[in-house]
Amino acid sequence: MNRLNFSSNNDLASLVLRISVGSMFLLHGVGKPLVVGMAAVISGFIAQGLPVWTAYCSVVVEIVGGIMLLLGLYSRVASLLLIPVSLGILVYHLPFGWVFHNTGGGWEYPQLILISLIVIFLLGTGSYGIKKSL
């Protein structure tokens, strides 16, 4: 009887999840200064009661964390760096209800990203990455 090789399935699952979540964070991080503009990003953070420096931190963490996930470079560390960003996004979207197509965007999508980061942390980089652990 053939047995499934769950180790290789986990490695593949980690790769697919890292690429999808990493590319999303990288594009969001790059999009803030280049598409939205830092002035608008900062103003949005201030409107939420957050200090200006958190806007810059968010951009840096999203770009660096996204690249780390894409490359499979310390994926667990990258997911831990991105979890607070995702929590902040989730808290921001809570008042708009669950469904993301609600006015203002609901919290279903930020919740999915947060759970995906937790799964990446649990799976680790897998075989298809540059560096598996510290």
Secondary structure, DSSP 4 states (H G I P E B T S, - for coil): -----HHHHHHHHHHHHHHHHHHHHHHHHHHIIIII-HHHHHHHHHHTT--HHHHHHHHHHHHHHHHHHHHTBSHHHHHHHHHHHHHHHHHHHGGG-S-TTSTT--SHHHHHHHHHHHHHHHH-S-SSSSB---
